[in-house]
Amino acid sequence: MLTSVQLERAITEVAKTGKYVLGSKEVLKSLNSSKIVIYSGSRDLPHIERIVGACTQHSIPVVAYDGSTEELGRLLGKRYSVSVVAVRSPVGEDLTAFGLSSTSSTTEEPEGSSST
């Protein structure tokens, strides 16, 4: 399991590459080319459940960031809130930074959701 500090470092590295998509609509559109989806678990947002479900169908790993949407935006170098980000093309080191291998399909459900 990734620590908060490790996840924050990995998100900051992704921000430097520019190979990501922000926002629920854009993330849903880009799932075919996404490798990892990160969402802010600080709020219970209805669109997050839909995105997590779509990621599960596409076998895309999903990572919950414990910080706020404002903090996620700041880590990505934005001056606005970001609830979800899709990383389009992480390479080996980026995947390792997220604690994932190129064949991993770990999905964390949003808090408050049920798999029943």
Secondary structure, 3 states (H helix, E strand, C coil): CCCHHHHHHHHHHHHHHCCEEECHHHHHHCHHHCCEEEEECCCCCHHHHHHHHHHHHCCCCEEEECCCHHHHHHHCCCCCCCCEEEECCCCHHHHHHCCCCCCCCCECCCCCCCCC
